[in-house]
Amino acid sequence: MAERQAANPQVRSFGQMMVRDHTNTTMALKLAIHRAGLPPPPPPQLTPDQQSNVAALKGLRGRDFDRTYLQQQIQAHQTALGVMQAYAAGGDNRTLRKAAASTVPIVKRHLAMARRIGG
């Protein structure tokens, strides 16, 4: 959506990076789950809050899209960072702890970029 609806080229680039990095981290997590001997997870489903966020973005264009998208990304990455840091520090599976720990810097980078672009 960011590639099509954003006014700011930095927001469009950020959206492209989100797709690329989230695809890579999802593949890494699936590999870690396999290495840990766990069954594959079910296909991801959007939570009601995520569905609401997507719906809110669909009707926006330009600066309104940029502002709302970045606010959503900051909030989502703050939550994700907390989850990843908590699991990396005390998760019950060593392989998944390593995967979480390797994801923490990526989430931190995304959060910092969203904050910087959002001003």
DOTORVEX-410185 format. One record per residue: residue in three letters; x, y, z of N, C-alpha, C, O, CB in turn. Coordinates in steps of 0.05 Angstrom, whole numbers, plus 5000, padded with zeros to 4 digits. Glycine has a CB too. Example, Ala and Ser with C-alpha at 12.3 -4.5 7.8 and 13.67 -1.06 7.14 Angstrom:
Ala526448865156524649105156526449345156528549345169522649115181Ser525749555142527349795143525850015157526850235161528249885114
This chain:
Met501749765000500050005000501750255000501150454986498150005024Ala503950255015505650485017506850554990507150794984507950445037Glu507450364974508550414948506650564930507450714912509450154935Arg504050514933502050634916500750884927500051064912499850434910Gln500550904954498951114966500551334980499351544987497050994985Ala503051294984504651494999505451724981505851694957507151365011Ala505651964994506652204980509652224982511052294963505252454991Asn510652155005513552185011515051945000514451715006513952205042Pro517051994983518651774972520051604994520451364990520751884953Gln520651725017521851575039519851375050520551155058522851765061Val517251445051515251265060514851035040514550805048512551415064Arg514951095015514750884994517150694997516750444996514751004966Ser519550805001521950625004521750465030522550235030524450795004Phe520750585051520350445076518450215072518949995082519350635098Gly516250255058514350045052515649815037515049585042511950155037Gln517249885017518649675002520549515020520649265018520349794979Met521949655038523649525057522149335075523049115082525249725073Met519749425084518049265102517448995088517648785101515449415109Val516549005063515848765049518348575047518148345054514848825021Arg520548685039523048525036523948405063524348165065525248695024Asp524148575083525248485109523348295123524248105135525848725126His520748355121518848175135518747905121518347695134516048305136Thr519047905095519147645080521647485090521447245095519347695049Asn523847625092526347485101526147395129526947165135528747675098Thr525147555148524947475176522947245179523247075197524247705194Thr520847255163518847035165520146775155519646565168516347105147Met521646785134523046545125525046445146525246205150524446595098Ala526446625158528346545179526946425203527946225214530046785188Leu524746535210523246425233522146145226522245965243520946605240Lys521146105202520145845194522445635194522045415203518945855165Leu524745725185527145545186527845475215528445245221529545675172Ala527845665233528445625261526345435273527045255289528445885277Ile523845465266521745285277522345005267522044815283518945375267His523044975242523644705231526044585245526044355253524244725201Arg528244745249530644655263530044575292531344395303532744865262Ala528144715304527444655332525744405334525044305356525944885344Gly524944285311523344045311520444095317518943915326524443855330Leu519544335313516744405319515044395294516144415272516544685332Pro512444355297510744345273510644625260510844825274507944245280Pro510244635234510044895221507545045232505544935238509844865191Pro507845315234505645465244503445485223503945455200506545745253Pro500945545232498845585212499345845197500946015206496045595226Pro498045875174498446125160497646365177495746345193496746125134Pro499146585175498646815193495846935186495046945163500847025190Gln494647025207492047165205492347445217493647475237489747005218Leu491147635205491147905217489347915241487147795241490248115196Thr490248045262488648085286486448295279486748435259490448175310Pro484448315296482448525291483648805290482848965273480248515312Asp485648855307486949125306488449165280488349375268488849145330Gln489748955270491248975245489249015222489749165203492948725240Gln487048875222485048905202483949195201483549305180482748705206Ser483549305225482649575228484649775216483949965203481949645257Asn487249725222489349895212489449885181489650095168492049805223Val489149655170489249625141486849775129487049915109489249335132Ala484549735141482049875131482350175132481550315114479649785147Ala483650275153484050565156485850675134485450895124485150635184Leu487850515126489750605106488550595078489350755061492150425107Lys486650415073485550385046484350645035484550695011483450165046Gly483150805052481851045042483651285042482651505036479451105058Leu486151255049487951485051489851505028490651295016489451475077Arg490651745022492651795001494452025010493752185028491351864973Gly496852034999498652265003499452295032500052095046497252514995Arg499552545041500552595068498952465090500052385111500652895073Asp496352445086494652315106495452025109495551915131491652345099Phe495951895086496851615087499551605101499951435119497151505058Asp501451775093504051765105503951785135505251625149505751995094Arg502451985146502352025174501151785189502251685209500652275181Thr498951685179497551455192499251205190499551055209494851415179Tyr500351155166502050915162504450915181505050715194502950905133Leu505751145183508151155201507351125230508750995245509651415197Gln505151245238504151205266503650905271504450805292501651375271Gln502350775253501750495256504350325257504550145273499950395233Gln506250395240508750245239510350285265511550095275510350335215Ile510350525275511750575300510550405323511950275338511650875308Gln507950415325506550255346507049955342507649815361503550315345Ala506749865318507049575313509949485318510349265329506349505284His511849645311514649575316515549595345517249445354516549745298Gln514249775360514749785388513849535402515149415418513350035401Thr511449445394510349195404512048955397512748785413507449155395Ala512748945371514448715361517148715375518148495382514848735331Leu518248945380520848965393520648845421522448695430521949245394Gly518648915435518248805462517948505462519148365479515748935475Val516448405443516048115441518647975435519347775448513848045420Met520048075415522647945407524747965430526047765435523748085382Gln524948185443526848215464526148025488527947905499527048505474Ala523648015494522747835516523347545510524347395527519747875522Tyr522747455485523247175478526247125477527146915486521847105452Ala527647305465530647275463531847245491533847095494531947505448Ala530747375510531847375538530947135554532347035571531147625552Gly528547035548527446825566525646625553524146485567526046945588Gly525746595527524046405513524846115520527046065529524246445483Asp522945935516523345665525524845485505525345255510520745535532Asn525445595481526745435461529245575451529145805442524845375437Arg531545445454534145575448534245665419535245895414536345385454Thr533445505401533545575372531745815366532645995351532645335355Leu529445825378527646055373528646305388528146525378524745985382Arg529946265411531146495424533246625406533346875404532446415451Lys534846465393536846565374535546715351536446925343538646345364Ala533346605341531946735318530847005327530947195313529646545308Ala529647005351528647255362530847465365530547695358527147215388Ala533047375377535347555381536447665355537247895354537547405396Ser536447505334537447605308535447795295536247945277538047365290Thr532947775303530947955292530848225306529948425294528147825293Val531748235331531648485347532948715332531748935331532948445374Pro535348695322536548925308534949025284534949255277539448855300Ile533748835270532148905246529749075255529049275243531148655231Val528348985276526049125286526849405297525449595292524648965309Lys529149415311530149665320530649865297530050095298532649635337Arg531849755276532449925252529850025240529650265233534049765232His527849855237525249935226524050155243523050355233523349695224Leu524050115269522850305288524250575286522950785284523050195317Ala526950575285528450825283527850965257527551205256531450765286Met527650815236527050935209524351055209523951275198527350725187Ala522350915219519551015219519451275236518151465228517650805231Arg520851275258520851515275522251755260521251975261522251465301Arg524451685247525951905233524352015210524152255207528651795222Ile523051845194521551935171519052095181518352295169520651695154Gly517951995203515552125213516052385227514252535234514151945232Gly518652445232519352695244518952705273519552905286517852925232
